[in-house]
């Protein structure tokens, strides 16, 4: 392993981890990134609404534009900021999801000679509020505000994939299920209507629901439904007149948001509950035939798999931009209190992006001659 590269990446990742950036509070890390991207290679094309878009100073005619994209926000800290180095890993909130990837992006941005030698133009996108519901997205307004982004030939969303190539993404539906009843003394429950019992009966089919595997282009996405929160009632000796639960559904890219909503209502059956859809982020399509995706896969002999989560791949798709997921973080550590990223994974991710950019360097040199 390249020790100098490993040291730089570990140090930069730890520096970024130590900048708290919980969703909605990203100003400090965005300010730091604004200064860390080398001005001799990039123009700050858009700086607003929790987003930094850097594009090459001079676009080359015919050169496809590739965008390295990463979100800067994290879920709330849990005693894991500041971070630390240990066991050949950077440990702390956001290390896996996805400040290690931001360090890789900055390393690539600093390699101006390699960028100049590539046949690809490279841009950088840093965006906030990714961990929040899609209704609070910072990327969708940017795509509206800067329509030139539709010229991007491929967006590489550097989400945690353990350096695999993960295509598509799951849809993410969130709903509130409410049951109402009438209060009564617990000594005479027949005089009331127990809202908690109604909620339990309505939610029971979700508890017993098996995981549904959906195969698309040889890749298996796993559809799941989970009850993530439930509350109701008041006094211990009063039949509750209300109960409320939160339900999360992850659905495969071959289903529309409307189809997912219909399925959830069908699963809840005819029980007298109110279903309020509070968020429904669409899935992202699989991008397998784009020549740049093939080039990325070949650059690192990458394993190709499905993205068993929601990512901004879906938002790019809404603007007609092909996008895939590839990054150094390991998904199993994302959002955990012991969140970490292996230094070796940071090095490998950087080397793969380097190889991807260099794959057409000889061809570009021939065209310039």
Secondary structure as the mmCIF struct_conf table of DSSP 4:
data_model
#
loop_
_struct_conf.conf_type_id
_struct_conf.id
_struct_conf.beg_label_comp_id
_struct_conf.beg_label_asym_id
_struct_conf.beg_label_seq_id
_struct_conf.end_label_comp_id
_struct_conf.end_label_asym_id
_struct_conf.end_label_seq_id
HELX_RH_AL_P HELX_RH_AL_P1 UNK A 3 UNK A 17
TURN_TY1_P TURN_TY1_P1 UNK A 18 UNK A 18
BEND BEND1 UNK A 19 UNK A 19
STRN STRN1 UNK A 22 UNK A 22
TURN_TY1_P TURN_TY1_P2 UNK A 23 UNK A 24
HELX_RH_AL_P HELX_RH_AL_P2 UNK A 27 UNK A 36
BEND BEND2 UNK A 37 UNK A 37
TURN_TY1_P TURN_TY1_P3 UNK A 39 UNK A 41
STRN STRN2 UNK A 42 UNK A 47
BEND BEND3 UNK A 49 UNK A 50
STRN STRN3 UNK A 51 UNK A 56
BEND BEND4 UNK A 57 UNK A 58
HELX_LH_PP_P HELX_LH_PP_P1 UNK A 59 UNK A 60
TURN_TY1_P TURN_TY1_P4 UNK A 61 UNK A 62
HELX_LH_PP_P HELX_LH_PP_P2 UNK A 63 UNK A 64
STRN STRN4 UNK A 65 UNK A 71
STRN STRN5 UNK A 74 UNK A 74
BEND BEND5 UNK A 75 UNK A 75
HELX_LH_PP_P HELX_LH_PP_P3 UNK A 76 UNK A 77
BEND BEND6 UNK A 78 UNK A 79
BEND BEND7 UNK A 82 UNK A 82
STRN STRN6 UNK A 84 UNK A 86
TURN_TY1_P TURN_TY1_P5 UNK A 87 UNK A 88
STRN STRN7 UNK A 89 UNK A 91
BEND BEND8 UNK A 92 UNK A 92
TURN_TY1_P TURN_TY1_P6 UNK A 93 UNK A 94
HELX_RH_PI_P HELX_RH_PI_P1 UNK A 95 UNK A 99
HELX_RH_AL_P HELX_RH_AL_P3 UNK A 100 UNK A 110
HELX_RH_AL_P HELX_RH_AL_P4 UNK A 112 UNK A 117
BEND BEND9 UNK A 118 UNK A 120
STRN STRN8 UNK A 121 UNK A 127
TURN_TY1_P TURN_TY1_P7 UNK A 130 UNK A 131
BEND BEND10 UNK A 132 UNK A 132
HELX_RH_3T_P HELX_RH_3T_P1 UNK A 134 UNK A 136
BEND BEND11 UNK A 138 UNK A 138
HELX_RH_AL_P HELX_RH_AL_P5 UNK A 139 UNK A 145
HELX_RH_3T_P HELX_RH_3T_P2 UNK A 147 UNK A 151
BEND BEND12 UNK A 153 UNK A 153
STRN STRN9 UNK A 154 UNK A 157
BEND BEND13 UNK A 160 UNK A 160
TURN_TY1_P TURN_TY1_P8 UNK A 162 UNK A 163
STRN STRN10 UNK A 165 UNK A 167
BEND BEND14 UNK A 168 UNK A 168
STRN STRN11 UNK A 169 UNK A 169
STRN STRN12 UNK A 171 UNK A 180
STRN STRN13 UNK A 182 UNK A 182
STRN STRN14 UNK A 184 UNK A 185
HELX_RH_3T_P HELX_RH_3T_P3 UNK A 186 UNK A 191
BEND BEND15 UNK A 192 UNK A 192
STRN STRN15 UNK A 193 UNK A 193
HELX_RH_AL_P HELX_RH_AL_P6 UNK A 195 UNK A 207
TURN_TY1_P TURN_TY1_P9 UNK A 208 UNK A 208
HELX_LH_PP_P HELX_LH_PP_P4 UNK A 209 UNK A 211
STRN STRN16 UNK A 212 UNK A 216
TURN_TY1_P TURN_TY1_P10 UNK A 217 UNK A 218
STRN STRN17 UNK A 219 UNK A 232
BEND BEND16 UNK A 235 UNK A 235
TURN_TY1_P TURN_TY1_P11 UNK A 236 UNK A 237
STRN STRN18 UNK A 238 UNK A 239
BEND BEND17 UNK A 241 UNK A 241
STRN STRN19 UNK A 242 UNK A 251
TURN_TY1_P TURN_TY1_P12 UNK A 253 UNK A 254
BEND BEND18 UNK A 255 UNK A 255
HELX_RH_AL_P HELX_RH_AL_P7 UNK A 257 UNK A 268
TURN_TY1_P TURN_TY1_P13 UNK A 269 UNK A 270
BEND BEND19 UNK A 272 UNK A 272
STRN STRN20 UNK A 273 UNK A 281
HELX_LH_PP_P HELX_LH_PP_P5 UNK A 282 UNK A 283
STRN STRN21 UNK A 284 UNK A 284
BEND BEND20 UNK A 289 UNK A 289
HELX_RH_AL_P HELX_RH_AL_P8 UNK A 291 UNK A 300
TURN_TY1_P TURN_TY1_P14 UNK A 301 UNK A 301
STRN STRN22 UNK A 304 UNK A 306
BEND BEND21 UNK A 309 UNK A 309
TURN_TY1_P TURN_TY1_P15 UNK A 312 UNK A 312
HELX_RH_AL_P HELX_RH_AL_P9 UNK A 313 UNK A 318
TURN_TY1_P TURN_TY1_P16 UNK A 319 UNK A 320
STRN STRN23 UNK A 323 UNK A 325
BEND BEND22 UNK A 328 UNK A 329
HELX_RH_3T_P HELX_RH_3T_P4 UNK A 331 UNK A 333
TURN_TY1_P TURN_TY1_P17 UNK A 334 UNK A 335
TURN_TY1_P TURN_TY1_P18 UNK A 337 UNK A 338
STRN STRN24 UNK A 340 UNK A 342
HELX_RH_AL_P HELX_RH_AL_P10 UNK A 343 UNK A 358
TURN_TY1_P TURN_TY1_P19 UNK A 359 UNK A 360
HELX_RH_AL_P HELX_RH_AL_P11 UNK A 361 UNK A 368
#
